[in-house]
Amino acid sequence: MINETELTTAVEIITEKILTPVLYMYEEEVTEFICFSDSNTSQEDFDDAERAVFDVLGLQCEIVDIREFPETDRLEISNTARAVYTADPLVQMLFESAMYADVQRIIDENHSMIQRKADTQSYYLN
């Protein structure tokens, strides 16, 4: 388990190497940091940040972009993972609101499909 000093150092390393307005952390078998990175961030950037955290702290971690997860998992992450960094609380609030809106859009699309099936006996538009 990561202590607060190590966490602070890890967050500093990650935010120096990866442009992100918000960073979450899960601690299970592996410490996982989940960020919303700039779209120009490459896998090499993530790998480099992971190596830097390991080199400085000896901490094996995984750093992933939240967009790699389905919308419902993103919402779960924002609700259950520990927010360990935010550039601005307002940005975090807007980010999380956008995730809620994405999930609501999916729910609405599913309801629409179910209603279409009930009305037309088909999921497909005629």
C-alpha positions as CSV (number, residue, x, y, z in Angstrom):
1,M,0.0,0.0,0.0
2,I,1.3,3.4,-1.0
3,N,1.9,6.0,1.8
4,E,1.0,9.7,1.5
5,T,4.6,10.8,0.8
6,E,5.0,8.2,-1.9
7,L,1.6,9.2,-3.4
8,T,2.6,12.9,-3.5
9,T,5.8,12.0,-5.3
10,A,4.1,9.7,-7.7
11,V,1.5,12.3,-8.5
12,E,4.2,14.9,-9.1
13,I,6.0,12.5,-11.5
14,I,2.9,11.6,-13.4
15,T,1.6,15.2,-13.8
16,E,5.0,16.3,-14.9
17,K,5.1,13.7,-17.7
18,I,1.4,13.5,-18.6
19,L,-0.8,16.5,-19.1
20,T,-4.0,15.8,-17.2
21,P,-6.5,17.9,-15.3
22,V,-7.5,15.0,-13.0
23,L,-5.9,11.9,-11.7
24,Y,-7.6,9.0,-9.9
25,M,-6.0,6.1,-8.1
26,Y,-7.1,2.5,-7.4
27,E,-5.0,0.2,-5.2
28,E,-5.6,-3.4,-5.7
29,E,-3.0,-6.0,-6.8
30,V,-1.3,-3.2,-8.7
31,T,-1.5,0.6,-8.0
32,E,-3.4,2.0,-11.0
33,F,-3.5,5.7,-11.9
34,I,-6.3,6.8,-14.2
35,C,-6.0,10.1,-15.9
36,F,-7.8,12.1,-18.6
37,S,-4.8,12.9,-20.7
38,D,-4.2,15.1,-23.6
39,S,-5.1,13.3,-26.8
40,N,-1.5,13.7,-28.1
41,T,-0.2,11.6,-25.2
42,S,1.4,8.4,-26.5
43,Q,1.7,5.0,-25.0
44,E,5.4,5.7,-24.7
45,D,4.6,8.7,-22.5
46,F,2.5,6.5,-20.2
47,D,5.3,3.9,-20.1
48,D,7.9,6.6,-19.4
49,A,5.9,7.9,-16.5
50,E,5.4,4.3,-15.1
51,R,9.2,3.7,-15.3
52,A,9.9,7.1,-13.6
53,V,7.6,6.2,-10.7
54,F,9.3,2.8,-10.4
55,D,12.8,4.3,-10.6
56,V,12.1,6.9,-7.9
57,L,9.8,5.0,-5.6
58,G,10.2,1.3,-6.6
59,L,6.5,1.3,-7.0
60,Q,5.1,-0.9,-9.8
61,C,2.1,1.0,-11.2
62,E,-0.1,1.2,-14.2
63,I,-1.1,4.5,-15.7
64,V,-4.1,4.5,-18.1
65,D,-6.3,7.1,-19.8
66,I,-9.9,7.0,-18.6
67,R,-11.1,7.0,-22.2
68,E,-9.8,3.4,-22.5
69,F,-12.8,2.4,-20.4
70,P,-16.5,2.2,-21.4
71,E,-18.7,5.1,-20.3
72,T,-20.2,3.1,-17.4
73,D,-16.8,2.1,-16.1
74,R,-15.7,5.8,-16.3
75,L,-18.6,6.7,-14.0
76,E,-17.7,3.9,-11.6
77,I,-14.1,5.2,-11.6
78,S,-15.1,8.7,-10.7
79,N,-17.4,7.4,-8.0
80,T,-15.1,4.8,-6.4
81,A,-11.5,5.7,-7.2
82,R,-9.6,8.1,-5.0
83,A,-9.1,11.5,-6.7
84,V,-5.4,12.2,-6.0
85,Y,-4.9,15.2,-8.2
86,T,-7.0,17.9,-9.8
87,A,-5.7,21.0,-11.6
88,D,-8.9,22.8,-10.5
89,P,-11.9,21.5,-8.6
90,L,-14.2,23.2,-11.2
91,V,-12.5,21.3,-14.0
92,Q,-13.0,18.0,-12.1
93,M,-16.6,18.8,-11.5
94,L,-17.1,19.6,-15.2
95,F,-15.2,16.4,-16.2
96,E,-17.3,14.3,-13.9
97,S,-20.6,16.0,-15.1
98,A,-19.6,15.1,-18.7
99,M,-19.2,11.5,-17.7
100,Y,-22.6,11.4,-16.1
101,A,-24.1,13.0,-19.3
102,D,-22.4,10.2,-21.4
103,V,-24.0,7.5,-19.3
104,Q,-27.4,9.3,-19.4
105,R,-27.1,9.4,-23.2
106,I,-26.5,5.6,-23.3
107,I,-29.5,5.0,-21.0
108,D,-31.7,7.2,-23.2
109,E,-30.5,5.4,-26.3
110,N,-31.4,2.1,-24.7
111,H,-34.8,3.3,-23.7
112,S,-35.4,4.5,-27.2
113,M,-34.4,1.2,-28.7
114,I,-36.7,-0.7,-26.3
115,Q,-39.6,1.7,-27.1
116,R,-38.9,1.3,-30.9
117,K,-39.1,-2.5,-30.5
118,A,-42.4,-2.2,-28.6
119,D,-43.8,0.2,-31.3
120,T,-42.5,-1.4,-34.5
121,Q,-41.6,-5.0,-33.4
122,S,-38.0,-4.2,-34.6
123,Y,-34.9,-2.7,-33.1
124,Y,-34.0,-1.3,-36.5
125,L,-35.4,1.8,-38.1
126,N,-37.6,1.1,-41.1
